[in-house]
Amino acid sequence: MSTINIEVPDIGDFSDVPVIEVMVKPGDRVEADAPLVSLESDKATMDIPAPHAGVIGQITVKVGDRVSQGSVIGTMEVGEAPAAAPAAAPAPSPAPTPAPVAAAVTPAPSAAVAAAQVAAPVAAAGAAPAATTQSARGDYTPAAGAVALPSAADIAAELVGGKKAHASPSMRAYARELGVDLARVKASGPKGRITREDINAFVKGALQAPAAAPVATGGGGLDLLPWPKVDFTKFGDIERKPLSRIRKLSAANLARNWAMIPAVTYHEDADVTELEAFRQQINAEQAKAGVKLTMLAFIIRAVCSALKKFPEFNSSIDLQAEEPALIMKQYCHIGFAADTPGGLVVPVIRDADKKGVAQLAAECGELAAKARDGKLSAAEMQGACFTISSVGGLGGTGFAPIINAPEVAILGVSRTTMKPVWDGSAFQPRLILPLSLTADHRVIDGAAATRFNAHVAALLADMRRVLM
């Protein structure tokens, strides 16, 4: 037996990520790829797997410690030692976190874990290929062993503080952990950026200050009633089931997106009669080769074409800069909302505009398989420009999906239905696919949204148009 270090593998662009759960103890025998600890960044939740089968020697991290790629989280005994790699020093434990401030601190959502972009998210009623319990896009980090879903008023609290705070995502997450309104924090960093020391100083001052009287909003903010507290046992028998990690992480992000984005949903019907016949023909011809085209792959290809024609749909509003701007993306990464027993996640297909329908279908299948096995990495759930949420396999005639910030639009796809369509002389049976496009009205007006939706429908009616 040989002793090896267990190191944090590639976790994308994240660093200094907190440990939220330790799932093994010294002496436990584990298989290769078995989860050892869970990390929770401001965009995703991920498990660190065992690099080999063996026996856990020691675990050098605990809940609350922060680690980065290469950090040593413990040791294990294996039958055969792999090629030696330089061992990184264990990440230092962070300083104790001050208790949440009761006075002069505006309640705010819990610490960020999105979906990022990812999350979460994404379509309130949406579901598509199966996925994983690895991540959700949301700005929510639960306290250890607790579930605390912020109210809509909490989510809005940071947004109605008056001025726009200039702070990094990690500082915003830290402020939310303490319940601090960043709009009230005096910045001392470069170019007016808020630092950790600024937040700590604000907390210290708030603890020493007398309790402030409530300030009336005067109708200027979201002056909402608190969430009702009800003893349901008074009315009958109940069963209490804990929320899955994905649903806990998604809650704040979805509520924020629904409350903050002035979204409008536009509906369109696509005639996919010929496309469906073509899809079935190719699948029958290529069955022995293992080729299986899906309608989702054709929709992704049509959306990529539409994003090139209507580039404002492939953008994001940058509200964190000193001068807010519209970020126009020169790449085309498409996310698809995927259903799991624990909730929705969104795998992302990169450079989807450069791939054919067969390759898109294969990649969707691979991501779905990895998701079912809990193997999706954080990188595979980041960077989407546009999201597609399909409930066609379940039913439904239409729905209004929630935009996955910072994207500006999302396409909902419902079940195809055979309908009579007038061709000028008689009614003909046609296979109709309902499309529901939700768009951010700050960027996209009704005319542009309608044109985009109609263009996607035209492409699906005749995929030859994609070549033009």
C-alpha positions as CSV (number, residue, x, y, z in Angstrom):
1,M,0.0,0.0,0.0
2,S,1.2,3.5,-0.8
3,T,0.0,6.8,0.6
4,I,-1.0,9.6,-1.8
5,N,-2.3,13.1,-1.4
6,I,-5.9,13.9,-2.4
7,E,-5.8,17.1,-4.3
8,V,-8.6,19.4,-5.5
9,P,-8.8,18.8,-9.3
10,D,-9.6,21.3,-12.0
11,I,-12.7,23.2,-10.8
12,G,-12.9,25.8,-13.6
13,D,-12.2,29.5,-12.8
14,F,-13.0,29.1,-9.1
15,S,-10.6,29.6,-6.2
16,D,-10.9,30.0,-2.5
17,V,-14.1,27.8,-2.6
18,P,-15.7,26.9,0.8
19,V,-16.2,23.3,1.9
20,I,-19.8,22.7,2.8
21,E,-19.8,19.0,3.5
22,V,-17.3,16.2,4.4
23,M,-18.7,12.9,3.4
24,V,-15.9,10.5,4.5
25,K,-13.8,9.9,7.6
26,P,-10.4,8.3,8.2
27,G,-10.6,4.5,7.8
28,D,-13.4,4.6,5.2
29,R,-12.8,2.4,2.1
30,V,-13.9,4.2,-1.0
31,E,-14.1,3.4,-4.7
32,A,-12.6,5.5,-7.5
33,D,-14.6,8.7,-8.2
34,A,-16.6,8.3,-5.0
35,P,-17.5,11.8,-3.6
36,L,-15.3,12.8,-0.6
37,V,-16.1,16.5,0.1
38,S,-18.5,19.0,-1.4
39,L,-17.5,22.6,-2.4
40,E,-19.9,25.5,-3.0
41,S,-18.7,28.4,-5.1
42,D,-20.7,31.5,-6.0
43,K,-21.8,29.7,-9.2
44,A,-21.9,26.0,-8.6
45,T,-21.8,23.1,-6.2
46,M,-19.4,20.3,-6.9
47,D,-18.1,17.1,-5.3
48,I,-14.4,16.3,-5.1
49,P,-14.1,12.6,-6.1
50,A,-11.6,10.0,-4.9
51,P,-8.7,9.8,-7.4
52,H,-8.4,6.0,-6.8
53,A,-10.0,3.2,-4.9
54,G,-8.5,2.8,-1.4
55,V,-8.7,3.6,2.3
56,I,-9.0,7.2,3.6
57,G,-5.9,8.0,5.7
58,Q,-6.9,11.5,6.9
59,I,-9.1,14.4,5.9
60,T,-7.3,17.7,6.4
61,V,-10.2,20.0,5.8
62,K,-13.5,20.7,7.6
63,V,-16.7,22.5,6.8
64,G,-16.0,26.2,6.3
65,D,-12.4,25.8,5.1
66,R,-11.6,27.2,1.7
67,V,-9.7,25.4,-1.0
68,S,-8.5,26.0,-4.6
69,Q,-7.3,23.8,-7.4
70,G,-4.3,21.8,-6.2
71,S,-5.2,22.1,-2.5
72,V,-4.6,19.0,-0.5
73,I,-7.8,17.8,1.3
74,G,-6.4,14.6,2.8
75,T,-4.5,11.4,2.1
76,M,-5.5,7.9,1.2
77,E,-3.8,4.4,1.0
78,V,-3.9,2.8,-2.5
79,G,-2.6,-0.4,-3.8
80,E,-0.5,1.2,-6.4
81,A,0.9,4.7,-6.2
82,P,0.3,6.8,-9.3
83,A,2.9,9.1,-10.8
84,A,4.1,11.5,-8.2
85,A,2.8,15.0,-8.4
86,P,4.0,18.1,-6.5
87,A,1.9,18.3,-3.4
88,A,0.2,21.7,-2.7
89,A,0.0,23.0,0.8
90,P,-3.4,22.7,2.5
91,A,-5.5,25.8,2.1
92,P,-5.5,27.9,5.4
93,S,-8.7,28.1,7.3
94,P,-10.4,31.4,7.1
95,A,-10.8,33.8,10.0
96,P,-13.9,33.4,12.0
97,T,-16.9,35.0,10.4
98,P,-18.6,37.7,12.4
99,A,-22.2,37.1,13.4
100,P,-24.9,38.6,11.2
101,V,-25.6,42.2,12.2
102,A,-28.9,43.0,13.8
103,A,-28.7,46.8,13.6
104,A,-28.2,49.1,10.6
105,V,-27.7,46.2,8.3
106,T,-30.3,45.5,5.6
107,P,-31.3,41.8,5.3
108,A,-30.0,40.4,2.0
109,P,-30.1,37.0,0.2
110,S,-27.7,34.3,1.4
111,A,-24.3,33.9,-0.2
112,A,-24.1,33.4,-4.0
113,V,-23.9,30.0,-5.7
114,A,-25.3,30.4,-9.1
115,A,-25.8,29.9,-12.5
116,A,-24.8,30.9,-12.9
117,Q,-25.0,31.7,-14.6
118,V,-26.0,28.1,-14.4
119,A,-27.9,27.7,-12.7
120,A,-30.6,27.1,-11.9
121,P,-32.3,27.3,-13.4
122,V,-33.9,28.3,-15.2
123,A,-37.2,27.5,-16.6
124,A,-39.8,27.6,-13.8
125,A,-41.9,24.9,-15.5
126,G,-39.1,23.5,-17.8
127,A,-37.6,20.1,-18.2
128,A,-35.5,18.4,-20.8
129,P,-32.8,15.7,-21.0
130,A,-31.8,14.3,-17.7
131,A,-29.0,15.9,-15.8
132,T,-27.2,16.0,-12.5
133,T,-27.4,17.0,-8.8
134,Q,-24.0,18.7,-9.1
135,S,-25.1,22.3,-9.5
136,A,-27.8,24.9,-9.8
137,R,-27.7,28.4,-10.7
138,G,-28.6,30.5,-7.8
139,D,-27.4,33.1,-5.4
140,Y,-27.9,31.0,-2.2
141,T,-25.6,29.2,0.2
142,P,-27.3,27.4,3.1
143,A,-25.8,27.4,6.5
144,A,-24.4,24.1,7.5
145,G,-27.2,21.7,8.3
146,A,-29.9,24.4,7.7
147,V,-32.2,25.4,4.9
148,A,-33.0,29.1,4.7
149,L,-34.9,30.3,1.7
150,P,-34.8,34.1,1.4
151,S,-38.0,36.0,0.9
152,A,-38.6,38.3,-2.1
153,A,-38.1,41.3,0.2
154,D,-34.7,39.9,1.2
155,I,-33.8,39.4,-2.4
156,A,-34.8,43.0,-3.2
157,A,-33.0,44.5,-0.2
158,E,-29.6,44.8,-1.7
159,L,-31.1,46.3,-4.9
160,V,-33.0,49.2,-3.2
161,G,-30.1,50.4,-1.1
162,G,-29.8,53.6,-3.1
163,K,-26.4,53.6,-4.8
164,K,-24.7,50.9,-6.9
165,A,-21.9,49.1,-5.0
166,H,-18.6,48.4,-6.8
167,A,-17.6,45.0,-5.5
168,S,-16.4,41.6,-6.8
169,P,-18.7,38.5,-6.7
170,S,-16.7,37.1,-3.8
171,M,-17.2,40.3,-1.8
172,R,-20.9,40.3,-2.6
173,A,-21.2,36.7,-1.4
174,Y,-19.3,37.6,1.8
175,A,-21.7,40.6,2.3
176,R,-24.7,38.4,1.9
177,E,-23.3,35.9,4.4
178,L,-23.3,38.8,7.0
179,G,-26.5,40.4,5.9
180,V,-24.8,43.6,4.8
181,D,-26.2,46.0,2.4
182,L,-23.2,46.9,0.2
183,A,-24.8,50.2,-0.8
184,R,-24.1,51.4,2.8
185,V,-20.5,50.3,2.9
186,K,-17.8,52.9,2.4
187,A,-15.2,51.7,-0.2
188,S,-11.5,52.1,0.2
189,G,-10.2,49.9,-2.6
190,P,-8.8,50.9,-6.0
191,K,-11.4,52.8,-8.1
192,G,-13.9,52.8,-5.3
193,R,-14.0,49.0,-5.0
194,I,-15.3,47.5,-1.7
195,T,-12.9,45.2,0.1
196,R,-13.3,42.6,2.8
197,E,-11.8,45.1,5.3
198,D,-14.5,47.6,4.3
199,I,-17.3,45.1,5.0
200,N,-15.7,44.1,8.4
201,A,-15.4,47.8,9.4
202,F,-19.0,48.4,8.5
203,V,-20.1,45.4,10.6
204,K,-18.0,46.5,13.5
205,G,-19.5,50.0,13.3
206,A,-23.0,48.6,13.1
207,L,-22.6,46.4,16.1
208,Q,-21.4,49.4,18.2
209,A,-24.1,51.8,16.9
210,P,-27.5,52.0,18.6
211,A,-30.4,50.3,16.9
212,A,-31.8,52.4,14.1
213,A,-35.5,53.0,13.6
214,P,-37.2,51.4,10.6
215,V,-37.1,53.6,7.5
216,A,-40.3,53.9,5.5
217,T,-39.9,53.1,1.9
218,G,-42.6,55.5,0.7
219,G,-43.5,53.0,-2.0
220,G,-40.1,53.3,-3.6
221,G,-39.0,49.7,-3.0
222,L,-40.6,46.3,-2.7
223,D,-42.4,46.8,0.6
224,L,-43.6,43.2,0.9
225,L,-45.2,41.3,3.7
226,P,-43.1,38.6,5.4
227,W,-43.5,35.0,4.3
228,P,-46.5,33.5,6.2
229,K,-45.6,31.1,9.0
230,V,-48.2,28.4,9.3
231,D,-48.6,25.3,11.5
232,F,-49.9,22.9,8.9
233,T,-50.3,20.1,11.5
234,K,-53.4,22.0,12.7
235,F,-55.2,21.0,9.5
236,G,-54.2,17.4,9.1
237,D,-51.3,15.0,8.8
238,I,-48.2,16.2,7.0
239,E,-44.8,14.8,5.9
240,R,-41.7,17.0,6.0
241,K,-39.3,16.4,3.2
242,P,-36.0,18.3,3.0
243,L,-35.3,20.3,-0.1
244,S,-32.6,19.0,-2.5
245,R,-29.4,20.9,-2.7
246,I,-30.2,22.1,-6.2
247,R,-33.6,23.4,-5.2
248,K,-32.1,25.2,-2.2
249,L,-29.4,26.8,-4.4
250,S,-31.9,27.7,-7.2
251,A,-34.5,29.4,-5.0
252,A,-32.9,32.8,-4.6
253,N,-31.6,33.0,-8.1
254,L,-35.0,32.2,-9.7
255,A,-36.8,34.7,-7.4
256,R,-34.2,37.4,-8.2
257,N,-34.5,36.8,-11.9
258,W,-38.3,36.8,-11.8
259,A,-38.4,40.0,-9.6
260,M,-35.6,42.0,-11.3
261,I,-36.0,41.3,-15.0
262,P,-38.8,43.1,-16.9
263,A,-39.6,40.0,-18.9
264,V,-42.2,39.5,-21.6
265,T,-43.1,36.1,-23.2
266,Y,-43.9,35.8,-26.9
267,H,-45.5,32.7,-28.4
268,E,-45.1,31.3,-31.9
269,D,-46.1,28.0,-33.6
270,A,-43.5,26.2,-35.8
271,D,-44.7,23.7,-38.5
272,V,-42.2,20.8,-38.1
273,T,-44.1,18.3,-40.2
274,E,-41.3,17.9,-42.8
275,L,-38.5,18.2,-40.2
276,E,-40.0,15.4,-38.0
277,A,-40.4,13.2,-41.1
278,F,-36.7,13.8,-42.0
279,R,-35.5,13.2,-38.5
280,Q,-37.3,9.8,-38.3
281,Q,-36.0,8.9,-41.8
282,I,-32.4,9.6,-40.8
283,N,-32.7,7.7,-37.5
284,A,-34.1,4.7,-39.3
285,E,-31.3,4.8,-41.9
286,Q,-28.6,5.2,-39.4
287,A,-29.9,3.0,-36.6
288,K,-27.1,0.5,-37.0
289,A,-24.5,3.2,-36.8
290,G,-26.0,4.4,-33.5
291,V,-27.0,7.8,-34.9
292,K,-30.1,9.3,-33.2
293,L,-31.0,12.8,-34.1
294,T,-33.2,14.6,-31.6
295,M,-35.6,17.6,-32.1
296,L,-33.6,19.5,-29.5
297,A,-30.5,19.3,-31.7
298,F,-32.4,20.9,-34.6
299,I,-33.7,23.6,-32.3
300,I,-30.2,24.4,-31.1
301,R,-29.0,24.7,-34.6
302,A,-31.9,27.0,-35.5
303,V,-31.3,29.2,-32.5
304,C,-27.6,29.5,-33.3
305,S,-28.6,30.8,-36.8
306,A,-31.1,33.2,-35.3
307,L,-28.5,34.6,-32.8
308,K,-26.3,35.5,-35.7
309,K,-29.2,37.3,-37.4
310,F,-30.3,39.0,-34.2
311,P,-27.1,39.6,-32.2
312,E,-28.8,41.5,-29.4
313,F,-30.2,38.2,-28.2
314,N,-26.6,37.1,-27.7
315,S,-25.7,39.8,-25.2
316,S,-25.7,40.6,-21.5
317,I,-26.2,43.8,-19.5
318,D,-23.2,44.7,-17.4
319,L,-24.6,46.6,-14.5
320,Q,-21.5,46.2,-12.3
321,A,-19.3,48.5,-14.3
322,E,-18.9,52.2,-13.6
323,E,-20.7,52.8,-16.9
324,P,-23.4,50.2,-17.5
325,A,-23.0,48.7,-21.0
326,L,-24.3,45.9,-23.3
327,I,-21.8,43.1,-23.7
328,M,-22.1,41.7,-27.3
329,K,-20.7,38.1,-27.3
330,Q,-18.8,36.8,-30.3
331,Y,-19.2,33.2,-29.3
332,C,-22.3,31.0,-29.2
333,H,-22.7,28.6,-26.2
334,I,-26.1,27.1,-25.8
335,G,-27.5,25.8,-22.5
336,F,-30.4,23.4,-22.2
337,A,-32.4,23.0,-19.0
338,A,-32.2,19.5,-17.8
339,D,-34.4,17.7,-15.2
340,T,-33.1,15.6,-12.3
341,P,-34.9,14.2,-9.3
342,G,-33.3,17.0,-7.3
343,G,-34.2,19.8,-9.7
344,L,-33.1,21.6,-12.8
345,V,-29.5,22.2,-14.0
346,V,-28.2,23.6,-17.3
347,P,-25.4,21.8,-19.2
348,V,-23.8,24.1,-21.8
349,I,-22.8,23.1,-25.4
350,R,-19.9,25.3,-26.4
351,D,-19.5,26.7,-29.9
352,A,-22.8,25.2,-30.9
353,D,-22.8,27.3,-34.0
354,K,-19.8,25.4,-35.3
355,K,-21.3,22.0,-34.9
356,G,-23.7,19.9,-37.1
357,V,-27.0,18.5,-36.0
358,A,-25.6,15.0,-35.5
359,Q,-22.7,16.3,-33.4
360,L,-25.1,18.5,-31.3
361,A,-27.4,15.5,-30.7
362,A,-24.4,13.3,-29.6
363,E,-23.1,16.0,-27.3
364,C,-26.5,16.5,-25.7
365,G,-26.6,12.8,-25.1
366,E,-23.1,12.8,-23.6
367,L,-23.9,15.7,-21.3
368,A,-27.1,14.1,-20.2
369,A,-25.4,10.8,-19.4
370,K,-22.7,12.6,-17.4
371,A,-25.4,14.5,-15.6
372,R,-27.3,11.4,-14.6
373,D,-24.1,10.0,-13.2
374,G,-23.3,13.2,-11.3
375,K,-20.1,13.8,-13.4
376,L,-20.8,17.3,-14.8
377,S,-18.0,19.6,-14.0
378,A,-18.5,23.3,-13.1
379,A,-17.0,24.3,-16.5
380,E,-19.7,22.3,-18.3
381,M,-22.4,24.5,-16.7
382,Q,-20.9,27.9,-17.3
383,G,-20.8,30.5,-20.1
384,A,-24.2,30.0,-21.8
385,C,-25.3,32.8,-24.1
386,F,-28.9,31.5,-24.5
387,T,-30.9,28.8,-22.8
388,I,-33.5,26.3,-24.3
389,S,-36.0,24.7,-21.9
390,S,-38.0,21.9,-23.4
391,V,-41.0,20.2,-21.7
392,G,-42.1,18.5,-24.9
393,G,-41.4,15.0,-23.5
394,L,-43.9,15.7,-20.7
395,G,-46.7,17.7,-22.3
396,G,-48.0,21.2,-22.2
397,T,-49.1,23.7,-24.8
398,G,-47.0,26.6,-23.6
399,F,-45.3,28.2,-20.6
400,A,-43.3,31.3,-19.7
401,P,-39.7,30.3,-18.8
402,I,-37.7,32.4,-16.4
403,I,-34.7,34.1,-18.0
404,N,-31.4,32.9,-16.6
405,A,-29.4,36.0,-15.8
406,P,-27.2,37.4,-17.1
407,E,-28.7,36.1,-20.4
408,V,-31.4,38.3,-22.0
409,A,-33.7,35.6,-23.4
410,I,-34.7,32.0,-23.0
411,L,-36.7,29.7,-25.4
412,G,-39.4,27.4,-24.0
413,V,-40.4,24.4,-26.2
414,S,-43.6,22.5,-25.6
415,R,-45.2,19.3,-27.0
416,T,-45.8,18.9,-30.7
417,T,-49.4,18.5,-31.7
418,M,-51.1,17.5,-34.9
419,K,-53.4,20.4,-35.9
420,P,-55.6,21.3,-39.0
421,V,-53.9,24.1,-40.9
422,W,-55.7,26.0,-43.8
423,D,-53.5,25.9,-46.9
424,G,-55.8,28.3,-48.9
425,S,-58.1,25.6,-50.2
426,A,-58.4,23.0,-47.5
427,F,-57.4,22.1,-44.0
428,Q,-54.2,19.9,-43.9
429,P,-52.9,18.0,-40.9
430,R,-49.7,19.6,-39.8
431,L,-47.4,18.9,-36.8
432,I,-47.1,22.0,-34.8
433,L,-44.4,22.8,-32.2
434,P,-45.2,25.6,-29.8
435,L,-42.4,28.1,-29.0
436,S,-42.4,30.5,-26.0
437,L,-39.7,33.1,-26.0
438,T,-39.2,35.1,-22.8
439,A,-37.1,38.2,-23.4
440,D,-35.6,41.0,-21.2
441,H,-37.5,44.1,-22.3
442,R,-34.6,46.4,-21.2
443,V,-32.6,45.0,-24.2
444,I,-35.2,43.5,-26.5
445,D,-38.5,45.1,-27.5
446,G,-41.6,43.4,-28.7
447,A,-40.9,43.8,-32.4
448,A,-37.4,42.2,-32.1
449,A,-38.7,39.3,-30.0
450,T,-41.5,38.6,-32.4
451,R,-39.1,38.6,-35.4
452,F,-36.6,36.3,-33.6
453,N,-39.4,33.8,-32.7
454,A,-40.8,33.9,-36.2
455,H,-37.3,33.4,-37.7
456,V,-36.7,30.3,-35.5
457,A,-40.1,28.9,-36.5
458,A,-39.3,29.5,-40.2
459,L,-36.0,27.7,-39.8
460,L,-37.6,24.7,-38.2
461,A,-40.3,24.6,-40.9
462,D,-37.5,24.4,-43.6
463,M,-34.0,23.8,-42.2
464,R,-32.5,24.6,-45.7
465,R,-32.8,28.2,-44.6
466,V,-30.0,27.6,-42.1
467,L,-27.6,27.4,-45.1
468,M,-28.5,31.0,-46.2
